[in-house]
Amino acid sequence: MFQSDLFPAGEQIPAVPLAFAIGARILALPIALQNAIFDEYLGLVEARIEAAREAGTLDQGLETVRVDRFTFLADELLRTDPVTGAEICSREIPRASKLPCLSTGPGS
């Protein structure tokens, strides 16, 4: 049987993942205490983001494209959702930027 400070011996373990159980317990606290917990957590997240930004390792995401200009060389429809009609496309974009390329790790 699983035992910890969150689930002492004899207490039934919920059928939800631990993250949800912790979230539910936080939401049961007074609002002022919730705000203090989330402010502290947000501060930790922002500190990690800023450290990654300063180190040049912040992943800007797939939607951020920083270039001087671009054109599509190829545009291929991969899938159309039958319910929503949403399309997934593959596009080939040549890089034409004066911005430096960032290394993705060893051997790049």
Contacts in CASP RR format, 6 or more apart in sequence:
PFRMAT RR
TARGET T0000
AUTHOR 0000-0000-0000
METHOD contacts of the structure
MODEL  1
MFQSDLFPAGEQIPAVPLAFAIGARILALPIALQNAIFDEYLGLVEARIE
AAREAGTLDQGLETVRVDRFTFLADELLRTDPVTGAEICSREIPRASKLP
CLSTGPGS
1 9 0 8 1.000
1 10 0 8 1.000
1 13 0 8 1.000
2 13 0 8 1.000
3 9 0 8 1.000
6 18 0 8 1.000
6 21 0 8 1.000
6 22 0 8 1.000
6 25 0 8 1.000
7 13 0 8 1.000
14 20 0 8 1.000
14 21 0 8 1.000
16 24 0 8 1.000
26 34 0 8 1.000
26 37 0 8 1.000
27 34 0 8 1.000
29 37 0 8 1.000
49 58 0 8 1.000
52 58 0 8 1.000
52 59 0 8 1.000
56 102 0 8 1.000
60 66 0 8 1.000
65 93 0 8 1.000
66 97 0 8 1.000
66 99 0 8 1.000
67 95 0 8 1.000
67 96 0 8 1.000
67 97 0 8 1.000
67 99 0 8 1.000
68 96 0 8 1.000
68 97 0 8 1.000
68 98 0 8 1.000
68 99 0 8 1.000
69 96 0 8 1.000
70 93 0 8 1.000
70 94 0 8 1.000
70 95 0 8 1.000
70 96 0 8 1.000
71 93 0 8 1.000
71 94 0 8 1.000
72 91 0 8 1.000
72 92 0 8 1.000
72 93 0 8 1.000
73 92 0 8 1.000
73 93 0 8 1.000
73 94 0 8 1.000
74 90 0 8 1.000
74 91 0 8 1.000
74 92 0 8 1.000
75 89 0 8 1.000
75 90 0 8 1.000
75 91 0 8 1.000
75 92 0 8 1.000
76 89 0 8 1.000
76 90 0 8 1.000
76 91 0 8 1.000
77 87 0 8 1.000
77 88 0 8 1.000
77 89 0 8 1.000
78 88 0 8 1.000
78 89 0 8 1.000
78 90 0 8 1.000
79 87 0 8 1.000
79 88 0 8 1.000
80 86 0 8 1.000
80 87 0 8 1.000
80 88 0 8 1.000
81 87 0 8 1.000
95 101 0 8 1.000
END
